[in-house]
Amino acid sequence: MSAKADLHIHTKASDGEYSPEEVVSLAKTAKLKVIAITDHDTTAGVNEAIHAGKQHDILVIPGVEISAMFEQGTLHILGYFKDMPDGFEQDLKGLQTARDERNPKIVSKLNEMGFNITMKEVEDVAGQGQVGRPHIAKVLV
């Protein structure tokens, strides 16, 4: 018998649909044995998912997805950890700040193109998580 895994899952801490606890519960329903929480530029959902994983007998691997710019465009890099490094979330603050600065520019450009949306609407869709392009897209829809 082989174990099923999903090593690229987002939570509401970035642009996912579900809380870390809900993700683990859904993983249990899907009969997954191992998952990795790899939110964009944050590890904010990892500890809650690890705790829920222990309750549901699912191994939760701490992770993160970081975007890197290079000559051909953007590269998304998945990083995985045995244990969360101390201070790592603080190390991600620069990426989070860049995201916070980028989003209003995207909304402004969309406004110039005739799409009447606001950052407040986008932030409301994102909830407590980081605001990203998928949240902007949801407001557009």
N, C-alpha and C positions, 0 to 999 in steps of 0.2 A: 504494500500500500504506500502510495506517495503522498507527501504533505503538499497542500496547496498554499501558494503565497501570492501576495501582491506587494511589490516593493516600491510603489510610487503612488501614494495616496495623499490627497490634500484634505485639510479640515477647514472649518470656518476661521481658523487662525490666519489663513490666506484666502484662497478663492474656492475652497470646497463648499459643499452644500450642508455638511453635517458637523456637529460638535465632535471632538475626539472620542467621547464616550459613545455617541451614536455610530461613528465609524466602526468602532470595535464591535458593537452589537450587530451591525450589518455584516461585518466580516464573519462573525460567528454563524449568522444565518446562512451565509454563502459557503460555510464549512471550510473557511480558510484557517490555517494553523499559524501562519506567520504573516505579519504586515509591517510595512515601514511607513512612518509618517514623514512625508517630505514636502512640507509646506514651503512656499516661496519666501526666501529671505528671513525666515523665522523658525524658531523651535518652540514657540509658545504653546502648541498643542501636544507636545511630546509627553510631558509628565502625566497629564490627564489620561492620555491614551495608554501609557504603560500601566498605570493603576487599573484602568478598566480591563486591560489585557489580562492582568493577573486574575481578575474576577471571572473572566470568560475563558480562561485557559488558552489564551492566544499570545504568542510571542510578539511583542511590539519592538521593532528595531528603530532606534532614534535616527532621524535623518533630516536633511534639508535639501532644497533645490535652489541653486544660485544661478543667476543669469550672468553671463560674461560676454562682453563685446569683443569681437575680433574682426579682422579685415572683411570676411565674408558675411558678417551679420552677428546674430546673437546665438550663443551656445548655452544650453541649459545643462548644468552639471549637478548630478545627484551625489550627495555625500552621506555616508552611513557611519554610525558610531557604535562601538560596543557599549559605551557609557557616554552620556552627555558630557562634553568637556566643560569644566568650570569657566564661566565668563563668556562662553561662546555666543550667547544671545546678545551680549553687549558688543561683541565683535561684528555682529550683523547690523548694528545701528546705522552705519554709513549707507548700506544698501537700502535700508528702510527709509532713510532720509531722502535718498535719490528717488525712490518710488513716490514718496510724498510730494516731491517737487515736480515730478513728471505728470502726475495725474491731473492737476489743474490745467496744465498746458494742453493735454489731450482734450479736456472738456472745453476749453477756450477755442481750440481749433474746430471742434465739432459745432460750437455755437456760431463761429464764422461761416461754417458750411450750411447753416440753417437748421441745425438740430438744437432744439430748445431744451437743454438739460442743465442741471446744476450739480456742483460738487456735493451739496447737501443730499440730493437724491441718491447719488452714488454712494456716499458714506452711509446712508440709511440702509441701502441694499447690502453693504459689506458688514454691517453690524459692528461687533467688537474687533473683527479681524482686520488685517491689512487690506487696503483698497488696491485693487488691481484692474487690469483691462477687462476681465470677465464681468466685473461689477458694472463697469461703464456700459458694456454690451447689454447687460440685463436691463439697464435703464433705457437704453435705446429701443429695445424690443417693447 
